[in-house]
Amino acid sequence: MTQSLPEQRPARERAFAGSGPPPVVVIGAGPYGLSVAAHLRAGGVPVLVFGETLGSWRHAMATGMFLKSTPDAVDLSAPVPGARLADFRRAHGEPELTELTPIPCDVFVRYGQWFQKQHVGEVDPARVVSVDRATTDSGFTVRLDDDRELAAAAVVVATGLNGLAHVPAELTHLCPDGAGRGALVSHTSHHTDLSPYAGRRVAVIGGGQSALESAALLHEAGAEVQVLVREDHVLWGSTPGSARARWRRMARPYSPLGTGWILAAVCRAPGAVRRLPAAVRMLLFRRALGPSGGWWLRDRVEGVLRVRTSCRVTRAEAARSGVRLEVAGPRSASEALTVDHVLAATGYRLDLDAVPFLSPTVRGALACVPGSKAPRLKAGFESSVPGLYFAGSLAAPTYGPMMRFVAGTEYVATRIAAHAARRVSAP
Ligand SMILES: Cc1cc2nc3c(=O)[nH]c(=O)nc-3n(C[C@H](O)[C@H](O)[C@H](O)COP(=O)(O)OP(=O)(O)OC[C@H]3O[C@@H](n4cnc5c(N)ncnc54)[C@H](O)[C@@H]3O)c2cc1C
């Protein structure tokens, strides 16, 4: 099933030479891109994958982070047995992870790299800079950052949250050249190492996992941290497997995204989510999963860090020694706070206009889910541009919140592979 590198090389060379059938191009080598590619390759569909294997997990997450998901919710998908995280651990003589052992991000990266070698084969690390409609047929022209160009029969966009980081408007004027490590404001996705903030005052804005975990890491690295949370309390996940009474398990059934009927339903039937009215889907997208911290993080935050709830930044200005924030509480007037750096743990915005490689023609032909700038997808994850598919977070407003997580790879990869294979084999 798995093609070895020498077997793949001629197919790649043919694709760039323009001879042979044009391949399906998968943009992105994260959990979604790799899973889709594994299914396409196993089905004998010519496929080329571009991107860095588990690139986001290596360059957009801080060292020392753990996954919030439990081990049974982070398997990548291949059409053969033996591709699960547990198989990887077994193959390397590493002890099995249980739901009570948080998974270090670097373990997940090694799993992804192993999966790629076993089930995908070659991944080209070049970045895609342009996807346009082909002038001669119904396919696409794909251009890479090293000036190579190739024709594609279909394109799968699996670039995750790259380019979609959101920094609130109240903070953007503090960084006219863009938020980042060297600026007064950065986003959590800008960091792989938080130790340079040792001895500095940092305000972390946000109340979800990345805010709380970044704050814990900053504190442990020697920074003076305050977390500013908009909600009136911090929500923590419950310890998994804690002998839950039967009636509680029935009242709040398990799902890969957490417990509760809504989460269980959206994970069981993403296809049914797609048939709901757009307004209901957007509500699900925004509300089904609020910000919360992993159960295992609680001891590193509660009673350890200063966490202010029910507060929001109303004004921010550059001061002689950093940033002066005005923070409004629930009742009190604004209070001033001066810090050296602001870390925005404020999530991501799904916005097709921020996907840099879609040509204006392709972008203009993409229909969006009403009330969003995310693509409207048909069955098989195909967009309104025939042959252009979206996997991962950008599919969440159509197929529901599971698409934001690794747990969705099985559903997505099987559907896209089947749909794209039919398209490629159609006369
Ligand atoms: C801090 C943090 C913690 C998380 N923890 C969890 C968790 O515990 N469990 C969970 O299920 N999910 C978690 N997530 C969500 C997680 O990001 C997704 O579940 C998962 O990574 C989605 O996979 P993906 O393949 O869609 O995208 P990604 O993993 O982001 O992969 C994107 C790929 O696209 C490539 N790429 C981007 N642009 C281009 C381009 N122009 N050309 C070529 N390649 C390109 C990148 O190199 C990369 O290979 C977390 C996210 C964050 C930010």
PDBQT file of the ligand as one rigid body, heavy atoms in Angstrom, charges set to zero:
ROOT
HETATM    1  C1  LIG A 501      -2.099  25.520  21.025  1.00  0.00    +0.000 C 
HETATM    2  C2  LIG A 501      -3.002  24.540  20.318  1.00  0.00    +0.000 A 
HETATM    3  C3  LIG A 501      -3.329  23.331  20.907  1.00  0.00    +0.000 A 
HETATM    4  C4  LIG A 501      -4.154  22.416  20.250  1.00  0.00    +0.000 A 
HETATM    5  N1  LIG A 501      -4.454  21.240  20.875  1.00  0.00    +0.000 NA
HETATM    6  C5  LIG A 501      -5.259  20.366  20.240  1.00  0.00    +0.000 A 
HETATM    7  C6  LIG A 501      -5.595  19.119  20.858  1.00  0.00    +0.000 A 
HETATM    8  O1  LIG A 501      -5.210  18.820  21.981  1.00  0.00    +0.000 OA
HETATM    9  N2  LIG A 501      -6.398  18.250  20.163  1.00  0.00    +0.000 N 
HETATM   10  C7  LIG A 501      -6.863  18.532  18.912  1.00  0.00    +0.000 A 
HETATM   11  O2  LIG A 501      -7.557  17.698  18.347  1.00  0.00    +0.000 OA
HETATM   12  N3  LIG A 501      -6.578  19.716  18.321  1.00  0.00    +0.000 NA
HETATM   13  C8  LIG A 501      -5.808  20.627  18.952  1.00  0.00    +0.000 A 
HETATM   14  N4  LIG A 501      -5.515  21.825  18.355  1.00  0.00    +0.000 N 
HETATM   15  C9  LIG A 501      -6.117  22.123  17.063  1.00  0.00    +0.000 C 
HETATM   16  C10 LIG A 501      -5.148  21.605  16.005  1.00  0.00    +0.000 C 
HETATM   17  O3  LIG A 501      -4.429  22.662  15.472  1.00  0.00    +0.000 OA
HETATM   18  C11 LIG A 501      -5.893  20.864  14.950  1.00  0.00    +0.000 C 
HETATM   19  O4  LIG A 501      -6.669  19.853  15.505  1.00  0.00    +0.000 OA
HETATM   20  C12 LIG A 501      -4.980  20.206  13.912  1.00  0.00    +0.000 C 
HETATM   21  O5  LIG A 501      -3.654  20.652  13.905  1.00  0.00    +0.000 OA
HETATM   22  C13 LIG A 501      -5.613  20.507  12.604  1.00  0.00    +0.000 C 
HETATM   23  O6  LIG A 501      -4.869  19.892  11.609  1.00  0.00    +0.000 OA
HETATM   24  P1  LIG A 501      -4.746  20.528  10.167  1.00  0.00    +0.000 P 
HETATM   25  O7  LIG A 501      -4.120  19.469   9.325  1.00  0.00    +0.000 OA
HETATM   26  O8  LIG A 501      -6.045  21.090   9.738  1.00  0.00    +0.000 OA
HETATM   27  O9  LIG A 501      -3.790  21.802  10.313  1.00  0.00    +0.000 OA
HETATM   28  P2  LIG A 501      -2.330  22.000  10.865  1.00  0.00    +0.000 P 
HETATM   29  O10 LIG A 501      -1.938  20.978  11.843  1.00  0.00    +0.000 OA
HETATM   30  O11 LIG A 501      -2.249  23.410  11.280  1.00  0.00    +0.000 OA
HETATM   31  O12 LIG A 501      -1.410  21.796   9.570  1.00  0.00    +0.000 OA
HETATM   32  C14 LIG A 501      -1.323  22.764   8.564  1.00  0.00    +0.000 C 
HETATM   33  C15 LIG A 501      -0.325  22.335   7.523  1.00  0.00    +0.000 C 
HETATM   34  O13 LIG A 501      -0.391  23.244   6.438  1.00  0.00    +0.000 OA
HETATM   35  C16 LIG A 501       0.907  23.609   6.037  1.00  0.00    +0.000 C 
HETATM   36  N5  LIG A 501       0.793  24.865   5.310  1.00  0.00    +0.000 N 
HETATM   37  C17 LIG A 501       0.266  26.033   5.724  1.00  0.00    +0.000 A 
HETATM   38  N6  LIG A 501       0.303  26.948   4.724  1.00  0.00    +0.000 NA
HETATM   39  C18 LIG A 501       0.839  26.313   3.658  1.00  0.00    +0.000 A 
HETATM   40  C19 LIG A 501       1.136  26.695   2.333  1.00  0.00    +0.000 A 
HETATM   41  N7  LIG A 501       0.882  27.926   1.865  1.00  0.00    +0.000 N 
HETATM   42  N8  LIG A 501       1.706  25.797   1.494  1.00  0.00    +0.000 NA
HETATM   43  C20 LIG A 501       1.967  24.540   1.928  1.00  0.00    +0.000 A 
HETATM   44  N9  LIG A 501       1.685  24.123   3.179  1.00  0.00    +0.000 NA
HETATM   45  C21 LIG A 501       1.145  25.000   4.021  1.00  0.00    +0.000 A 
HETATM   46  C22 LIG A 501       1.697  23.592   7.331  1.00  0.00    +0.000 C 
HETATM   47  O14 LIG A 501       3.088  23.474   7.062  1.00  0.00    +0.000 OA
HETATM   48  C23 LIG A 501       1.122  22.320   7.954  1.00  0.00    +0.000 C 
HETATM   49  O15 LIG A 501       1.766  21.205   7.391  1.00  0.00    +0.000 OA
HETATM   50  C24 LIG A 501      -4.683  22.737  18.980  1.00  0.00    +0.000 A 
HETATM   51  C25 LIG A 501      -4.357  23.968  18.378  1.00  0.00    +0.000 A 
HETATM   52  C26 LIG A 501      -3.546  24.861  19.041  1.00  0.00    +0.000 A 
HETATM   53  C27 LIG A 501      -3.244  26.179  18.377  1.00  0.00    +0.000 C 
ENDROOT
TORSDOF 0
